[in-house]
Structures are given as C-alpha cells and as structure tokens.
Amino acid sequence: AAMATGCAEETSSTDVPPAGPTPVDDAGTDVPVADAGSPVLPPDDAGGSFDPTCGEASPWLTLPVRVLYLESEVSYLNAVVRPEELDGLFEEVNALWAQACIRFELESHEVSAALGRSLPRGELLEPGWNLVFIERFGLPAGGRYFHQLGTAVVSQLTLQGDPLPRTGMIVAHELGHALSLEHIEGENVETNLMQSGANGGTAMDLTPDQIEQARAQALTGDPF
C-alpha cells in the first residue's frame, strides 16, 4: 500500500478518488489539441543549474508543463493558488531529473474549474505535460498519475490535513509515470525515484534503463 505522502497506483480513470462513497462523475469530453511544440534544448544561457555531462550524446530535453489549481464544488479538492512557489518547485523537480538530462519548464498556471471530481479535460495542455494541484486526496497518497489524461495530480495536504512534505520529489515521481516509468519494487530500491510509495528524501536515483526509457518517451513530445 502507498504511504501517506507517496504515490497511489496509476489509473486510467479521469476522476479524483472520493473521500467516501460519492458517485463518480464523468466529464467524457474530448481534449482539444494545442500547439506546444516538440521537446527542445535549454537556452545557451541556462547557466550552472544544468549537469555539464549532458551534451551531444545525451542532449537536454525541455518539456512544457501546464499547472492547474483545481476548483471544485467538492471542498476537499479545492487547491490554494500558490504560483509564487512554482519556481522553487520546478527547481527541485529539475534537480532530480538532471541525471536524465530532462528539464521541465512551466508553460502556464491557472485556476481550473472541475465538474464534481472530474478533472478539467478541456484545459489540459496537449501535446505536453500537465500537473494538477488539489487540496488533498480521499485516500492516503500524495500523488497519482491519470494515464488516460496524461496528467499528474498532487495534493497540497496529507489525508490528515497537514502540509505535504517533499512536494518536489512527489511531483518528480509522478512525472516519471508520465515518462512511462512504472513503480519499482524489491531489494535495494529505497533510493530510487520510482519506488512504490516513494516519500522520503532518499528517493532520488534513476537506473540507466529508466533514464533511457524516460528519454525515449520525452522525445515523442507527449506523456505516456
């Protein structure tokens, strides 16, 4: 089972899990396609935040991310809008993904209204990567990847209502699912970013195979 600040199982649903036996809503509308372009290299003046080992053999890939703060009639889903925290969040996420020479770049951020618990399909960036913030899940998890929408959903609070620790690591983990990486389990995986229920400061490594797989998905220009 996922830990309180870890990752729930991936899902093909388009709805945030309920806190109780509330019926599931279904928006069921098509997602319009916006022109987000293909992965590109960071600018030449990117500075010292990038690993100098990334170069001709493994060029930097920059992936656009749209951040949505969910607004819903379901009170526990209403996120607090905190755009001032996004620079620090992306810095932490990119520090973890630098080992793969992948950089996530904020495309835009906005408040998005949901229909009940259904995610806002029409406002998602496509092609591109999406990150939706909610107040909290109705289950013990800090993040969840919605495969059908190619969207990572991350809570701002734990199930108990406390501030979620290590949000950057959780976002990086969920974006790993968007790059086609599955949970990794077994011995000696406690430092892997994709460990099931990852929730600590030591979950930051990727294997060479994971890096190769994530980069292959990134080069498609679309989440898994």
Secondary structure, DSSP 8 states (H G I E B T S, - for coil): ---TTSB---BS-SB---SSS------------------B---TT-GGGS-TT-SSSS--EEEEEEEEEEE-SSGGG-----GGGHHHHHHHHHHHHGGGTEEEEEEEEEEEE-BTTB--GGGS-SSSEEEEEES--SSS-SEEEETTTTEEEEESB-TTS-B-S-HHHHHHHHHHHHTT---B-STT-TTBTTBTT--STT--B--HHHHHHHHHHHTTTS--
